[in-house]
Amino acid sequence: MTAGPSIDPAQFLTEQLDQASPDLMRNLLTTFVNALLSAQADAVCGAGYGERSSERVNSRNGYRHRDLDTRVGTLDVAVPKLRQGSLYPDWLLERRKRAERALTSVVATCYLLGVSTRRMDKLVQALGITGLSKSQVSVMAKDLDEHVEQFRTRRLQDAGPFTFVAADALVLKVREGGRVVPVHVLVATGVNADGHREILGVQVTTSEDGAGWLAFFRDLTARDLAGVKLVTSDAHAGLVSAIGATLPGAAWQRCRTHYAANLMSVTPKSSWGWVKALLHSIYDQPDAEAVHAQFDRVVEALTGKLPAVAAHLEQARADILAFTTFPKEIWRQIWSNNPNERLNREIRRRTDVVGIFPDRTSIIRLVGAVLAEQHDEWAEGRRYLGLDVLARAQAVNTTEEVPTDLPLQAITA
């Protein structure tokens, strides 16, 4: 399609609607993009298309066609050629979010490797890709891998200390040795000295065990992660010992949301409502002293009726009440891993498109690109925690023992 110098919007829209074409959006977008390119060429030439002017400094010399992949399909873009020099619209053909380019690259890699061919055909068409050669995929992957590697291995010292850190893992599927196997993607976020959240690291491990978490935290500390006062996470295997081995002086906060589910696993279903109400009452207290007092009252109330539940709760006391050492204003931000769960949902939204990854490099490429985009958004957004409360939290001594001899009062749900 050759771009015209201008369009009559009303006439063009009427013609398209009369045709009732299923490709209406693609045709409209193609015409609009080509009109923009024509206007850019007019600006570079100093005069309109076919216009005689003393201010003209260049003239047109036909068009070169380029495919532009969009969510409504592949557009046939007509880029104007000039008699002198060249016109290349970087703003249109190059500027793409890393995460979107990574998704395209991973899906195309799956397609070229013959992974789930029928499904990949549908995915490639859904992404608006009419065809990608192996060389194109290779160039795209190399550029993305360099960005992701720089992001994953950057030094953390300039943004520290990171007072609060959250860690979580999610399971993805990858094809290895002719089999489809699950792998674990470990992700850590933190609050930097400026009060903004950051993505600290991402790694892929075969299993979510102590060795995997230990290697993950060793990598973070090798990149100068320091000043950590609290790590919030689920009770992943080996995670607590890895924190103790690599972050001396840091406390561990067991995610209250995950713990509630763990507690329900030992609670009779008929008592779920009552036990949940008692558990929530612990977190609803106005200060740390009241929280610990309410915890004791809840344990006492459960001991007579549900001794196994009471024992489970008592054993988790230090893990789920670590947040009380810090200022009340930030309890909601540090007593659960819900912020990281929202991050995981965004990762899932992208990775579910792929389904089974062809290799671990593709996982790092896509997940790393998604996290890099999120990191940029956090850096440009509002502070997650205020500087004043961060300073007070940094001054907290996390080695102080939690008082256990508080007076018992009547139970209140």
N, C-alpha and C positions, 0 to 999 in steps of 0.2 A: 504494500500500500504506500503510495506517494503522498506526502503531506502537502496540503494546500496552504496558501499563505494565511487564510483566515476562514472562519466558519460562521454561518448564520445559525445561532443556537436554536431558535424556535423552529426554523425549517428542518434542521438536522434531526431534532428530537421527534418532530412530527413524522418524518420519514421512517425513523427507526421504530417508533411505536406502531406505525402502519404495517411494517414488515413482521412485527411480533416475533422477532428473532430470539431464540434461546440464548444467544450470545450477546444480548443487548449491552450488558455491563462491560463486557470485554471490548466491544466495538466503541462504546462511549469513551472508555478510558484510553483506548488507542488513539482516537481522534483528539482527545484533550491533550495527551502527552505529545503527540506530533505537532499540535498547534503551539504548545509551549516551546518545543525545540525550534520551530520556525520563527517564533518571536525572538528567541535567543540569537539565532543566526542573523536576524534583521538588526539586532542591537550591535552585534560584532561587525557587520558590514557597514553600519552607519546609515542604512536606508532600507525601506521595506522591499518585499519581494516584487521584482519587476518595476520598481520605482526609479525614475531618473532624478538624481540629486547631486549637487556639488559637494555634499558632505560624505558621499559614498567612499569607503576606503577598501572595500572588498566586494566580491560577488559570489553568487551560488554556482555550484558545479555538480548538480545532481544530488543523489542520496546514497548512503550506505545503510543497509538494513541490519538491525541487531535484534535478537530475541531478548525480551525482558520478562523474567519469571515473576508472576504476581499471584495473589490468592484467588484471582478470578481467571487465571490461566496465563498462557504465554502470549505476550503482545508482540506484534511485528512493528518495532519502532523504526521510523525513518529518520536517521540522523543526517542533517544537511551537510554536504561537502562544500568546501570553499576552494576558490581558485588559488588563494595564497594562504598557507598555513593550514591548520586543521581545527575542527570543533569537536570536542569530546565532552559530553555532559557527565562529569564525575558525580554531580549531585543526584543523577538518576540511575546510572548503571553501576556505580561502585558502592554507594553508601547503603549499607545493610547492617542490621544488628548482628552482633556475633552469634547470639543464640539461634537466630533464624538461619544464618549461613551454616552453623554447625549442624542443625537439624537436616538441612538440605544435603549436606555432605555425608552425614551418617546414613541417611536413607539411600542416597545414590550409591554409597559404598556397598550397602547390603544388596542393592539391585545388581551391581556389577559382579558381585561375588556369587550370585545365584541363590541368595538366601530367600526362601519363601517367594518365589518368582511371581506367582499370581497376586499375592498380597502386595508385594512391592510395586507391581504395575499400578495398582489402585492408589497406593500412597504417592507415587511419583506424579500421577495425574492430578491427585488432590492438591499437591503442592504447586501445580502449574508448571511442571518441568516436562518439556517435550522431548528432551534427550540430553544426556551428559556423557561425554567421552571419558575414558579412564584418565587421560591427561588432564582434563578439566577438574575431575575429582581430586587428582593428586595435587594440583596447584592449590585448590581451595583448602584441602586438608592441611597442607604444609603451612599456609598462612595462619589458619586457625590454631594449629598446634603450637606455633610460636607464641601467639597471644596468650593462650591458656597456660603454657608452661611458664611464661614470665609472671603471670598472675599467681599461679600456684606456688612458685618458689621465691616470691618477693620477700625482702626482709621486713620484719614486723617492728623493729626497734623504734623507727621514727614515729609511729602512731601510738606506741605504748605509753604507760602500762595499760594492760587489758584487765580491768578489775573483775569483770564478769565474763565467763565463757560458757557456751552451751554446746553440747555435742550430741549427735544423733546418727543413726544409720538407716539405710533403706536397701532393700534387696532388688536387684535387677537380674535379668537372664542374659547369658552370653553363650555363644557357640564355641566350644573348645574341644579339640581332639575328636571331632565328629559327634559330640554330645552337647546337649543344652544343659548348662549347669548354672546354679544361682551364685552370684557374687555379692559382696556387701560393699556399699559405697559409704564411707565415713566422712561426715561433714562437721566442721566446727565453726561457730560464729563467736564474736566477742564484741564488747563495748570498749572503744578506744578512749584515749585521754580526752578527746574532744566531745565525748558523749554520743558519738555515732556508732551504729552497728557496722561490723565488717565481716566478710567471709575470711576466715583465717586459713582454712585448708580443706582439701578434698583428696581422698585416696581410695583405691579399690583393693579390697582384700578378699582372699578365698573364703575365709570364715571370720565371723565376728567373735573372736576369742581374745584372751589376754594378750597374746603376741601381736595381733593386729592392732589393738588399741595402743599397746606400748610403742610400737613402731610409729604409729600416727602421732602420738604426743611427743615422742622424741624428735620427730621432724619439726613440729611446731616450736619446741624449745631451741632446736638448732637454728631456727630462723628468728630467734630472739623474742619468743613469747615470754613475757615476764610480768610480774606484779599481779598475778591472778589471785583473787581472794575466794572465789566461789565458782564451781563448775556444776552446771545443771544438766541432768540427763536422766534417761531411764536406767534401770538396773541391768545394763548390758554386762555380759560375762567378761570379767577381767578389767572392766573399765575403772573401778574404784582403785584397784591396786596400781593400774597404770598412772592414774592421777597422782597417787602418793609417791610413786617412783620418779615422776618427772616434774611435778609441781609441788615441791615441799611448801607447807604452809597454807595450801589451798584447801578449802572445805568442799564437801560434796553435797549438793541438794538433789534428792531424789524427786523427780517430777511428780507433783501431786496428782495430776490427771492419770498418769500411768499407774501410780500406786493405788489409786481408788479401784482400778480394774483388777489389780493384783489382790487387793483385799476382798473384793467380791468373789474371787475364785475359791476362797475358804469360808464364805458366808452362805448359809442356806438361802435359797432364792426367796423364801417367804419373809426373810428379814432384811432384804436389800434396801428397801426404803428407809427403814429405821436406822440401819448402820450408816447409810450414806448421809442422812441428816445429821447424825452425831459427828461424822467425820468433817462435814462442811462447817459445823459449829466451831471446830477448832480454829479454822482459818478466818472466821468472822470476828475474832476478838480484836479489841482496839490497840493492844500493845503486846510486847513479847511476854511479859509476866502473865498476862491474862491467857495468852495462847498456851503456855505450859501448864497453867492451872487447869484449863479446860481439857487439855490432853489427859491429865491425870484423872479427871472426873469421868471422861469417856471410857478410859481403860477400866476404872472401877465398876462402871455401869455394865460393861460387857463381860466382865469376869464371871459374874454369877450365871448369866444366861448363855453366853457364847464364849467359853474359855479359849477355844482355838483362835477365834477372831481377836480376842483381847491380847493373846500372846503374840500374834502376828503384828498387831499394831505397836505393842510395847517394844518389840524387837526392832521396829523401823523408826523409833522415836528420833534418834539423832539424825537419821537420813532425811526425814521429811520436815524437820523443824530447823534445819540449818539456816533458813532464810531469816529467822528471828534475830540473828546477830546483827543484821543490817538495818538501816533506817526504814521506818514504816512506809515512807512514800514510794519505795521501789519494790515492795513485796510482790506485787502482781507481775512485775517484769521478771522476777528471778525465781519464783517458787514453782514454776512449771516450764515445760519445754514446748508449750503451745506456739510461740513465735517460730521455732524451728520446724514445727509440724506444718505451718503454713508455707514455709519455704519448701518442704518436701512435696507438698501438693503441687507447687509450681514446677518442680522437677518432674514429678509424675506426669503432669499435663504434657510435657514435651517428650518424655521417654516412652510413654504409652503408644505414641505414634509409631515408634520403631518396633516395640515388642521384644524381639530377640536381637541383641547386638552381635555383629560379626566378630568383634574382638574387644579387649579391654581398652585399647587406645580410643576406640569410638566412644566408649562410655565416658572416658575422661574428657574427650573433645566436646561432647554435647553437654554433659553435666557441668563441666568447667566453664563453658561459654554462658550457660544459663546463670550460674553463680556470679560470673564476672559482670553480667548485666545488672543483676540484683545489687551487687556491691556498689556499682556506679550510682544506682538510684538511691541507695542509703546515704552515700556520701553527699549527694545533692539535696537530700531531704532534711527535715527537721531533726533535731537531736533526739535520740532515744531516751537519754537520761541527762538531767541537768548537771552542770559543772559543780554546783555546790554540794549536791547529794553524792556525787561521785567522789569528791574530796573527803567527805565524811565516811563513805564506805571504804575508801582506801586506807583510812586511819584505823579501821576496825581490826582488832586482834582476834583472828579466827581460831586461835588455839585455846581460848577461854572455854572452860567447862560450862555446860548448860545447867542451870540450877534444877535440882530434882526434889527439893524439899519444900515446895510451895504448898500452902494450906489448901485442903480440899473443900469445895463448896457444893451446893446443890447443882445437879445436872441441868443444863439448859441447851436445848437443841436449836 
